[in-house]
Structure formats: C-alpha cells, structure tokens
Amino acid sequence: MEVKKKRLAIATLSLVVSGTALGAAADTPASGGLEEVVVTANRRAENLQTVPLSITAFSGEALAEQGIVDLKGLTERTPGFTMGEFNPGQTQLYVRGIGSNEDGAGGDQSVVVFIDEVYIGRSAGQDVDLFDLERVEVLRGPQGTLFGRNVVGGAISVTTSKPTADTRTALEATAGSYGTMSLRGFASGGLTDNLFGKVSFSSRRRDGYLVNTISRFSSLLTGSGTSSFGYPDRLRKIDRDSVRAALRWVPSDTVEVNLSANYGTVDEDGATRHVIPGTASVATGGRVISAQMATLIPGYNDNYYLVMNDSAGRFTNDIVGVTGRVDWDLSSAVRFTGIASHREVDATNIEPFLGSPNMARVLASSGQGPFVYSGNNDYRDKSNTETLELRLASQGDNRLDWVAGVYLLQEDNYRDETNSASLRFISGGALTGTGLNLNNTVASDKQTIDSKSYAVFGQVNYAVTDRLSAVIGGRHTTDKKSQSRVGTAQPIAGANFNLTSEADWSEFTGKAGLDFKLSDDVFFYAVASQGYKAGGFQGFAPSAAAARTPFDPETALLYEVGAKTEWLDRRLRLNLSLFQTDYKDLQILQLLVPVGSPAGTPGVLITQNAADAEVKGAELEFTYAPVDGLTLQGSVATLDAAFKDFFVPDGYQAPTGQAASNTSRVGKKLRNAPDLAYNVLARYNHGLAGGGSMSYQIDWRHKDEVNSDPDNLAFAMLPKYDLSDLRITWASAGGNIEIEGWVTNLFDEQYLIHNYPAAGDGLAMPGPPRMYGVTLTWKN
C-alpha cells in the first residue's frame, strides 16, 4: 500500500510538471529570478541569502498557499523542526533534537516562540493560530545573543502584519469534512494622516476524528457507580477564536509607535490516547492495557483512531497580550527601539489519563490480568509575564553594523496539578479489592513560581573587505526563581510537603563567525554560537526533596558551516548547512520507577540533568523556478543526535523491564530527532483565457521514526510517516476572489504526533486522518 501511495504521488506530481512544460512553450521567459526573501534575525532587514544563520522563512502569502495555520504545519516544512503534543496545552517544540517536555511552573522551553519580538515562554501560550502575518522565521540552533532568553535550541519569530495607510479588507471562509468551519479576516486603513488602525480575527471549528468505542459496552456499565451521561462518539474536536487590534502612529519622519492587543480563547477536547502494545515490564508484570483493548475491540492494534474513554476530556485556554513598540531614529546612523509587553495565560486541562472507572469495568470484562489501572491527569496553569527590551542599533550602509541593549523579564507562574489513580485487581472478569488497591487515590502539587531575568547583550558585524565579514556578539543573563508549593503524596512513592525555596543562575553566551561572499550569488559562512536555558524546579514532584532541589541550566555550543547559493540566473536557490552541537546538562523529564516498588507501580516523574549529548547533521533547502509559473521547493535534513553521558539516577530504574543495575543511556537517541526528514512541494500558476488564473499545488513530507523517551522504547516510539496535501485554486481576473479546494493527508496515512511509555504500554496521540474542504477568500 505504501508503494502505491508513493507511485500515485509521483504520478500526480509528474502531471503537474508535465502540464507546465507543455504550456510553457508559449510563455515569455522570465526576465528575473526568484524573489528576494527579507528577514530580521539580526534586528535589521537583510536578504536571507546574506545572513550567516540557518533560517527558514515563510511569507504571509506562502503560509496561505500552503495551508499552514499552526506551528505543526511549520514543523512539517522546516528542516530539523519537529513537534509533539502531550496535550493541547503542552506542545513540545524540538529543533535539531533539542526541546523540552518539562511541564511545571518552574521550567522553561528550549525552543521559544516570539511574536513581534516578544518572548512567549509558556507552552500553553505558544501554540498560536497563524493568521494575518507578514512572515514567520524559524531560526535553527542556539540564539544566545540577540533573542530574549532560553533560546538554546532555536527560535520561531512571528511578525504580524502592521496597519496600512491604504484601506484594505479581506474575508476568508472555509468548510470541510469532520465539521471543519473557519472564518478569518481583517480590516486595515488610515484613521488620520499619521494614525493607522487594523483589526483581524480568526475562528476555527472541527469535530473529533477519534472513534470512541466505550458505548459498545453499555451492557457492562449498569449498576451503582456508573456514569449516567451519554458517551461521546467522536473525540479531539477543536474550537478556537482569536482577535487582534493594532494602531500605528507616525508623528514624524523619525518616530514610529506601534501598539497591539490580542485575545484568544480555546475550548476543545483534551488529550485522548491510543494504547500501543508494550513489552514485559518490571512495573506492570506484562502487557496489560493493550492486551485488554485488543481482546475487546476487533482491529484495535491496526487502527490508531480507535480509543476508549468515558469522556472527551476538556482543554480551555484564555490568552491576553498587549505590546507597545517605539522606533526612533536618533540620527541618520543610530536607531532606538523599545518594546514592552504584558501577557496572561490561563489554561485548564482535564484529561482521562488512562480512562476512568467505567473504562476499568469494561477492561476487567476482558479476562486479561492481573489488574486494571486508570486515572486522570488534570491541571490549572496560569502565568503573567512582563518584558521590556531597550536597544540601540546602527542603520545605514556601513562597514560596521552593531546592536546593543538590555532585557528584563518578570514572570509569575502558578500550576495546580492533580493525578487521580485507581489500581484494581481482576478476578473472574470483575474488579476486586484484593492485593494492592488504589481506589481514586489523588495526588496533587500546587506550585507558585516567581521568575526574574536580566540580560545585557550586543553584536557587531564588521566588513573586513567587500567580500569578507566578521561577527562577534555576547549576552550576559542572570535568572532568579523563587517557589512555594504544597503537595500531597503520590501513590506508592512520595510524601506530603509544604515548602519554599529559591535558586539563581547566570551565564555568558557568545557568538563569533566569518562569512565570505564569493560572488553576488554564492555566500559562505562559518559560525560558533552558544545557548543557555535557565535552571528551575520540576513540576509534580514525588517528594519534598524532589520539589525543593533545583535542576541546573542547560547549555549548547554550536559549530556550523554553510553555503547560500543561487544559480541559473537566480532561478535556483540552494542553501546547505553542516553542524555539530555539543549539549551539556540537558533537562530531561522522565518516567521512572523507584527501586523495590511493588508490581503495578505506575512510576513517578523526575526531571534530571543529562550530563552530555551531541548532535551532528546536515540540512539542504532548495527553491527552483524552471519556467514561469512553476515553483519547486523543499528540504532534506539528517540528524545523528545521541546521549554521550547519561544514567538513571540512584534509587530508580527505567520502566523497561531491564534490571535495576542497568542504568546507562549512553548512545540512546534524543527525543524527536528523526534520522531523515524531507519535504518537496510543486506549485504551478497559469492565466486563463477569459481572465483570472488557476494554481495547482501538491506537497509530500516524510519523517523517519523518532523516540519519545530516553530509553528508546520501541512501543513509545513514533513510527515513520509520509503525508501529502493537494490544493487547487481559482482566482478572479482582479485577484480579489479566490476559491480553493484542498485535501490534507491525501492518502489517509495513520500516524502519531505524540507517544510516551506508561503502565507497560505506549500512550499515543494519533494525528488527523484525510480531510477535505473548500475555502473562499475575498480581498479588497
């Protein structure tokens, strides 16, 4: 079947290319090549082809053409970029194998989203809808000089569209399968001669795509203690709304002030997991949950979309943000920029972790044993963040370009997390109270963190000659975190605690590089860059010692060489990078089992600093416009990312069935680091005889299998997958009306977007199946 899919994709792509070649004979050859791509990674507008960094940039138009509406869409089309989703409020972004799965109030992300240069540190606030944007830049590797804080793995820089002097409006409506409906739009224009305003909005709905099977067993769910409400047939619906308002004031030729405010709300199903068959485990004594599922539900192991839950769970999130920015040309050579922001995130997650009491009753009926484990993982996550950045930068065409500034952050984070657990033994197809019996045992951890961060930074670019340039920069950061927390004991291991503690860290990170312009079309660079992420306190601690003890910062040192080139009269763009990154003290959140625990212990979460890891790889990006109207583009990335020095901490063992003395993870692969990933896209545009135009687009994305735990357990892995999308668009003669038909996951590939080990099996989050629909856009 997989071979047939690939053959069909190749055939479809061939039709697009062949049709273009046949129609191209009458076209006039283009007088120019590919359009210049402008980025601001160095805090000034530059041609992407002359920036000594690995950057993938998407214009607002490209995002719309490729149907990219969220961060997951970016990861599918950016080399070295992957994303997991533990639940809707805990997205896990990884660049070149480096990211974070720490979910407590006292941890930070390793790959950070910036919106209009404002740091978005909490994972619940990172997964934003991508609409009405000027561009998105994905910077790969440590960005420890110019970008905010904690950018040890990479940065996603989102730039929104600013208010315009001319009046512009747009409205986009979408309808599709699985109840997909969306409405997006904006209105922009002048309010006075020097004041301009804009309002934009986005609203998205979609029904669930996972099939809930619990209603098939209603005859088993009678009697006291069972739910009286109906069971949802489909799970994983989405419901998102957001609005943004902006003002741009230009009081003089030297001053520009931008103010923006945004509000977003989410109310959708929580995480729902398909159980992947595991192997024998010290913790559980066998393949329990998966065996029961396979016995009860025909075809369960072959269909990721089959799940069993009492409820859909629920995730809600409210995000409020306000940003003010002043750009002031102090002279023709120096510009002052000040950016202040306030952001609030309030997220709640209710997740049927491994089911519920009613699910336990159904599983017990399977006769499989020896027990059933079920429980919920719920949390309330709130944060208030204020940032201030003040900087001076050179401007104009100079041999010496520089930027220097200060950065301040104040963040208050609160997380109230609870785990409820039931562990019931089975006898004769019924639940019993014999043996170890945890009936609705509840553990909780209320964590309040006050974080402060201060930094001074600077970077200098000097043109040694007309062809050779050098860059050097540095950033000194100081972080301080204070916490207070109250916890109740987790089942089996742990004890109640009520404590306060604090810790602080400081680090200097530097950058140095050379670049050489061989010609107008060939650019080489070599760079060494450091990154740093603050230490912290782990979330949901099993004991007072674990809650009180901070984990150390993690650091990275990148060595990279690259070439950015254009060929064939600038119709072909090839960019290549080779890199090695040495990581120290990676912060790893992992599930571990206390040594000597009884069979059936679900394990506890421990955050540990892995001593050392190394990442090597290569990335190639290309864009080719062989004839007018046709564009081919894509990328290829290879990774070799492994731990060099990493062991299970004393007193614990990995949940793998291995002996407690076997604690080494040396040579194990890092999370979310595929050995090979690639994507290719073909888009063809042509005019119609009566006016208007047509465009046809198909793309193919591949990612190798990735690990999601430090022990590289096969049942907790995400298998490799191939996805393809198809889009066909008609545009009116004036370009103000477009009708687009689209299909995502064209070949209905079953794949996973997250997985992790628990209770002896893998708990996996399936990705969406094939979906299709129509989008109507009106512009003025």
Backbone hydrogen bonds, N-H to C=O, Kabsch-Sander energy under -0.5 kcal/mol:
donor,donor_aa,acceptor,acceptor_aa,energy
5,K,1,M,-2.3
6,K,2,E,-2.1
7,R,3,V,-2.5
8,L,4,K,-2.5
9,A,5,K,-2.5
10,I,6,K,-2.6
11,A,7,R,-2.5
12,T,8,L,-2.7
13,L,9,A,-2.7
14,S,10,I,-2.5
15,L,11,A,-2.1
16,V,12,T,-1.9
17,V,13,L,-2.5
18,S,14,S,-3.5
19,G,15,L,-2.6
20,T,16,V,-1.7
21,A,17,V,-2.4
22,L,18,S,-2.4
23,G,19,G,-1.8
24,A,20,T,-1.4
25,A,21,A,-0.5
25,A,22,L,-0.5
26,A,23,G,-0.7
27,D,24,A,-1.2
34,L,570,R,-3.5
38,V,36,E,-0.6
39,V,46,E,-2.6
42,N,44,R,-0.5
43,R,40,T,-2.1
46,E,39,V,-2.3
48,L,37,V,-3.4
50,T,47,N,-2.4
51,V,48,L,-1.4
53,L,51,V,-2.4
55,I,53,L,-0.9
56,T,138,V,-1.9
58,F,136,V,-2.8
60,G,134,E,-1.7
63,L,59,S,-2.2
64,A,60,G,-1.8
65,E,61,E,-2.5
66,Q,62,A,-2.2
67,G,64,A,-0.9
68,I,63,L,-2.4
69,V,67,G,-0.7
73,G,70,D,-0.6
74,L,70,D,-1.0
75,T,71,L,-2.1
76,E,72,K,-1.3
77,R,74,L,-1.4
78,T,75,T,-0.6
81,F,78,T,-1.6
82,T,94,Y,-2.9
84,G,92,Q,-2.6
85,E,753,I,-0.7
86,F,90,Q,-1.7
90,Q,87,N,-2.3
92,Q,84,G,-2.9
93,L,91,T,-0.6
94,Y,82,T,-2.7
95,V,98,I,-2.4
96,R,80,G,-3.4
97,G,672,N,-0.5
98,I,95,V,-1.6
99,G,97,G,-0.5
100,S,93,L,-0.6
106,G,537,F,-0.5
107,G,104,G,-1.0
112,V,154,G,-1.7
113,V,120,I,-0.9
114,F,156,I,-3.1
115,I,118,V,-2.1
116,D,114,F,-0.6
116,D,158,V,-3.6
118,V,115,I,-1.4
120,I,113,V,-2.4
121,G,119,Y,-0.6
125,G,122,R,-1.5
126,Q,123,S,-1.2
127,D,123,S,-0.8
128,V,126,Q,-2.3
130,L,69,V,-2.6
131,F,129,D,-0.9
134,E,159,T,-2.6
135,R,159,T,-1.6
136,V,58,F,-2.4
137,E,157,S,-2.7
138,V,56,T,-2.8
139,L,137,E,-0.6
139,L,155,A,-3.1
140,R,54,S,-2.4
140,R,138,V,-0.6
141,G,153,G,-1.8
143,Q,151,V,-2.6
144,G,530,Q,-1.0
147,F,143,Q,-0.8
148,G,146,L,-0.7
152,V,150,N,-2.1
153,G,110,S,-2.5
154,G,110,S,-1.0
155,A,139,L,-2.1
156,I,112,V,-2.5
157,S,137,E,-3.2
157,S,155,A,-0.6
158,V,114,F,-3.6
158,V,156,I,-0.7
159,T,135,R,-2.6
159,T,157,S,-0.5
160,T,158,V,-0.5
161,S,132,D,-1.8
168,R,188,S,-3.0
170,A,186,F,-2.2
171,L,778,W,-2.5
172,E,184,R,-3.5
173,A,776,L,-2.7
174,T,182,S,-2.5
175,A,774,V,-2.2
176,G,180,T,-2.3
177,S,772,Y,-3.0
180,T,176,G,-0.5
180,T,177,S,-1.4
181,M,205,R,-2.3
182,S,174,T,-1.9
183,L,203,S,-2.3
184,R,172,E,-2.7
185,G,201,F,-2.0
186,F,170,A,-1.9
187,A,199,V,-2.2
188,S,168,R,-3.2
189,G,197,G,-2.1
190,G,165,A,-1.1
191,L,195,L,-3.3
192,T,195,L,-2.0
196,F,248,R,-2.7
197,G,189,G,-2.7
198,K,246,A,-2.1
199,V,187,A,-2.2
200,S,244,R,-2.7
201,F,185,G,-2.5
202,S,242,S,-2.6
203,S,183,L,-1.7
204,R,240,R,-3.0
205,R,181,M,-2.8
206,R,238,I,-2.0
207,D,178,Y,-3.4
209,Y,235,L,-1.1
210,L,235,L,-2.1
211,V,305,Y,-3.0
212,N,210,L,-0.7
212,N,233,D,-2.7
213,T,211,V,-0.6
213,T,307,V,-2.6
216,R,213,T,-1.8
217,F,214,I,-2.0
218,S,215,S,-1.1
220,L,217,F,-1.7
221,L,218,S,-1.3
226,T,223,G,-1.3
235,L,210,L,-1.9
238,I,206,R,-2.4
240,R,204,R,-2.6
241,D,265,T,-2.4
242,S,202,S,-2.5
243,V,263,Y,-2.6
244,R,200,S,-2.8
245,A,261,A,-2.7
246,A,198,K,-2.7
247,L,259,L,-2.8
248,R,196,F,-2.8
249,W,257,V,-3.1
250,V,194,N,-2.8
252,S,255,V,-0.9
255,V,252,S,-0.5
256,E,327,D,-2.4
257,V,249,W,-3.0
258,N,325,R,-2.8
259,L,247,L,-2.5
260,S,323,T,-2.4
261,A,245,A,-2.5
262,N,321,G,-2.7
263,Y,243,V,-2.5
264,G,319,I,-2.4
265,T,241,D,-3.0
266,V,317,N,-2.5
267,D,239,D,-2.3
268,E,315,F,-2.6
269,D,237,K,-1.5
270,G,312,A,-1.3
274,H,764,A,-2.7
276,I,762,G,-3.4
285,G,281,S,-2.8
288,V,286,G,-1.1
292,Q,288,V,-2.1
293,M,289,I,-2.6
294,A,290,S,-2.6
295,T,291,A,-1.7
296,L,292,Q,-2.1
297,I,293,M,-2.7
300,Y,297,I,-1.9
302,D,299,G,-1.0
303,N,300,Y,-1.4
306,L,303,N,-1.6
307,V,211,V,-2.5
307,V,305,Y,-0.6
314,R,350,I,-2.2
315,F,268,E,-3.3
316,T,348,T,-2.5
317,N,266,V,-2.0
318,D,346,D,-1.8
319,I,264,G,-2.8
320,V,344,E,-2.3
321,G,262,N,-2.3
322,V,342,H,-2.6
323,T,260,S,-2.6
324,G,340,A,-2.7
325,R,258,N,-2.7
326,V,338,G,-2.3
327,D,256,E,-2.7
328,W,336,F,-2.9
329,D,254,T,-3.1
330,L,328,W,-1.2
330,L,334,V,-1.0
331,S,334,V,-1.7
335,R,393,A,-2.9
336,F,328,W,-3.2
337,T,391,R,-2.6
338,G,326,V,-2.2
339,I,389,E,-2.7
340,A,324,G,-2.5
341,S,387,T,-2.2
342,H,322,V,-2.3
343,R,385,T,-2.3
344,E,320,V,-3.0
345,V,383,S,-2.2
346,D,318,D,-1.9
347,A,381,D,-3.3
348,T,316,T,-2.6
349,N,379,Y,-2.7
350,I,314,R,-3.0
351,E,349,N,-0.5
351,E,377,N,-0.7
353,F,351,E,-1.9
354,L,375,G,-1.7
355,G,352,P,-0.7
360,A,356,S,-2.5
361,R,357,P,-1.8
362,V,358,N,-1.9
363,L,359,M,-2.7
364,A,360,A,-2.3
365,S,361,R,-1.1
365,S,362,V,-0.5
366,S,363,L,-1.6
367,G,364,A,-1.5
372,V,424,R,-2.9
374,S,422,S,-2.5
376,N,420,S,-1.3
377,N,351,E,-2.3
378,D,418,T,-2.4
379,Y,349,N,-2.1
380,R,416,D,-1.6
381,D,347,A,-3.4
382,K,414,Y,-3.0
383,S,345,V,-2.3
384,N,412,D,-2.1
385,T,343,R,-2.8
386,E,410,Q,-2.9
387,T,341,S,-1.7
388,L,408,L,-2.2
389,E,339,I,-2.5
390,L,406,V,-2.0
391,R,337,T,-2.5
392,L,404,A,-2.8
393,A,335,R,-2.3
394,S,402,W,-2.6
395,Q,333,A,-1.7
398,N,396,G,-1.1
401,D,399,R,-0.6
401,D,461,N,-3.1
403,V,459,Q,-2.1
404,A,392,L,-2.6
405,G,457,F,-2.4
406,V,390,L,-2.4
407,Y,455,A,-2.7
408,L,388,L,-2.5
409,L,453,S,-2.2
410,Q,386,E,-2.5
411,E,451,S,-2.7
412,D,384,N,-2.6
413,N,411,E,-0.5
413,N,449,I,-2.8
414,Y,382,K,-3.1
415,R,447,Q,-2.6
416,D,380,R,-2.4
417,E,415,R,-0.6
417,E,445,D,-2.2
418,T,378,D,-2.9
419,N,443,A,-2.8
420,S,376,N,-2.1
421,A,441,T,-2.7
422,S,374,S,-3.0
423,L,438,L,-1.8
424,R,372,V,-2.6
425,F,432,T,-0.7
426,I,370,P,-2.2
427,S,430,A,-2.8
430,A,427,S,-0.8
432,T,425,F,-3.0
438,L,423,L,-1.2
439,N,437,N,-0.8
440,N,438,L,-0.9
441,T,421,A,-2.5
443,A,419,N,-3.0
444,S,488,T,-0.7
445,D,417,E,-2.2
446,K,486,V,-3.0
447,Q,415,R,-3.0
447,Q,445,D,-0.7
448,T,484,S,-2.6
449,I,413,N,-3.2
450,D,482,S,-2.9
451,S,411,E,-3.3
451,S,449,I,-0.6
452,K,480,K,-2.5
453,S,409,L,-2.2
454,Y,478,T,-2.5
455,A,407,Y,-2.2
456,V,476,H,-1.6
457,F,405,G,-2.5
458,G,474,G,-2.1
459,Q,403,V,-2.6
460,V,472,I,-2.9
461,N,401,D,-3.4
462,Y,470,A,-3.0
463,A,399,R,-2.9
464,V,462,Y,-1.1
464,V,468,L,-1.0
465,T,468,L,-2.2
469,S,515,D,-2.6
470,A,462,Y,-2.5
471,V,513,G,-2.5
472,I,460,V,-2.1
473,G,511,K,-2.6
474,G,458,G,-2.4
475,R,509,T,-2.2
476,H,456,V,-2.4
477,T,475,R,-0.5
477,T,507,E,-2.8
478,T,454,Y,-2.8
479,D,505,W,-3.1
480,K,452,K,-2.5
481,K,503,A,-2.9
482,S,450,D,-2.4
483,Q,501,S,-3.2
484,S,448,T,-2.0
485,R,499,L,-2.4
486,V,446,K,-1.8
487,G,497,F,-2.9
488,T,444,S,-2.2
493,A,491,P,-2.8
495,A,542,P,-0.8
497,F,487,G,-2.3
499,L,485,R,-2.4
501,S,483,Q,-2.0
503,A,481,K,-2.3
505,W,479,D,-2.6
507,E,477,T,-2.3
509,T,475,R,-2.7
509,T,507,E,-0.5
511,K,473,G,-2.2
512,A,528,A,-2.4
513,G,471,V,-2.3
514,L,526,A,-2.5
515,D,469,S,-2.4
516,F,524,F,-2.6
517,K,467,R,-2.4
518,L,516,F,-1.0
518,L,522,V,-1.1
519,S,522,V,-1.5
522,V,519,S,-0.7
523,F,564,K,-2.2
524,F,516,F,-2.9
525,Y,562,G,-2.3
526,A,514,L,-2.6
527,V,560,E,-2.8
528,A,512,A,-2.9
529,S,558,L,-2.0
530,Q,510,G,-2.3
531,G,556,A,-2.4
533,K,554,E,-2.5
536,G,551,F,-1.6
537,F,106,G,-1.0
547,A,543,S,-2.1
548,R,544,A,-2.6
549,T,545,A,-2.1
551,F,536,G,-2.7
554,E,533,K,-1.6
555,T,584,K,-1.8
556,A,531,G,-2.1
557,L,582,D,-1.9
558,L,529,S,-3.4
559,Y,580,Q,-2.7
560,E,527,V,-2.6
561,V,578,L,-2.4
562,G,525,Y,-2.5
563,A,576,L,-2.7
564,K,523,F,-3.1
565,T,574,L,-2.6
566,E,521,D,-2.2
567,W,572,L,-3.0
571,R,567,W,-1.5
571,R,568,L,-0.8
572,L,567,W,-2.1
573,R,623,T,-3.2
574,L,565,T,-2.2
575,N,621,E,-2.6
576,L,563,A,-2.9
577,S,619,E,-2.3
578,L,561,V,-3.0
579,F,617,G,-2.3
580,Q,559,Y,-2.3
581,T,615,V,-2.9
582,D,557,L,-2.5
583,Y,581,T,-0.6
583,Y,613,A,-2.8
584,K,555,T,-2.5
585,D,611,A,-1.5
586,L,610,A,-1.0
588,I,586,L,-0.8
588,I,608,Q,-3.3
589,L,587,Q,-0.5
590,Q,588,I,-0.5
590,Q,606,I,-2.3
592,L,590,Q,-0.6
592,L,604,V,-3.1
593,V,653,Q,-2.7
595,V,651,G,-2.1
597,S,594,P,-1.8
600,G,283,A,-5.5
601,T,598,P,-1.7
604,V,592,L,-3.3
606,I,590,Q,-2.6
608,Q,588,I,-2.6
608,Q,606,I,-0.6
610,A,586,L,-3.2
610,A,608,Q,-0.8
611,A,645,D,-0.9
612,D,645,D,-1.1
613,A,583,Y,-1.9
614,E,642,A,-2.5
615,V,581,T,-2.5
616,K,640,D,-2.0
617,G,579,F,-2.0
618,A,638,T,-1.4
619,E,577,S,-2.4
620,L,636,V,-2.8
621,E,575,N,-2.6
622,F,634,G,-2.5
623,T,573,R,-1.9
624,Y,632,L,-3.4
625,A,571,R,-2.7
630,L,627,V,-1.7
631,T,683,R,-2.8
632,L,624,Y,-3.1
633,Q,681,L,-2.4
634,G,622,F,-2.1
635,S,679,N,-2.0
636,V,620,L,-2.5
637,A,677,A,-2.8
638,T,618,A,-2.6
639,L,675,D,-1.6
640,D,616,K,-2.6
642,A,614,E,-2.2
642,A,640,D,-0.5
643,F,668,K,-2.7
644,K,612,D,-2.1
645,D,612,D,-1.5
648,V,663,T,-2.3
652,Y,649,P,-1.5
653,Q,593,V,-2.0
656,T,654,A,-2.1
657,G,654,A,-0.6
662,N,659,A,-1.7
663,T,661,S,-1.3
665,R,646,F,-3.2
667,G,643,F,-2.9
668,K,665,R,-2.2
670,L,641,A,-1.8
672,N,707,N,-2.5
673,A,670,L,-0.7
675,D,705,E,-0.5
677,A,637,A,-2.1
678,Y,702,H,-2.0
679,N,635,S,-2.2
680,V,700,W,-2.3
681,L,633,Q,-3.2
682,A,698,I,-2.6
683,R,631,T,-2.6
684,Y,696,Y,-2.5
685,N,629,G,-2.3
686,H,694,M,-2.5
688,L,692,G,-2.0
691,G,688,L,-1.9
693,S,731,A,-2.1
694,M,686,H,-2.7
695,S,729,T,-2.2
696,Y,684,Y,-2.2
697,Q,727,R,-2.8
698,I,682,A,-2.0
699,D,725,D,-2.0
700,W,680,V,-2.6
701,R,723,L,-3.1
702,H,678,Y,-3.2
703,K,721,Y,-2.3
704,D,676,L,-2.4
706,V,718,L,-2.1
707,N,670,L,-0.5
712,N,709,D,-1.5
716,A,713,L,-1.1
717,M,714,A,-1.2
718,L,706,V,-2.9
721,Y,703,K,-2.2
723,L,701,R,-2.6
725,D,699,D,-1.3
726,L,743,V,-2.5
727,R,697,Q,-2.8
728,I,741,G,-2.5
729,T,695,S,-2.7
730,W,739,I,-2.7
731,A,693,S,-2.6
732,S,737,I,-2.7
735,G,732,S,-1.1
738,E,777,T,-2.4
739,I,730,W,-2.6
740,E,775,T,-2.9
741,G,728,I,-2.8
742,W,773,G,-2.4
743,V,726,L,-2.5
744,T,771,M,-2.8
746,L,724,S,-3.7
748,D,745,N,-2.5
751,Y,749,E,-0.6
753,I,765,M,-3.0
754,H,765,M,-1.0
756,Y,763,L,-0.7
758,A,761,D,-2.6
761,D,758,A,-2.1
762,G,276,I,-2.4
763,L,756,Y,-3.2
764,A,274,H,-2.9
764,A,762,G,-0.7
765,M,754,H,-3.0
767,G,751,Y,-3.0
771,M,744,T,-1.8
773,G,742,W,-2.1
774,V,175,A,-2.7
775,T,740,E,-2.9
776,L,173,A,-3.0
777,T,738,E,-2.7
778,W,171,L,-3.0
779,K,736,N,-2.9
780,N,169,T,-2.7
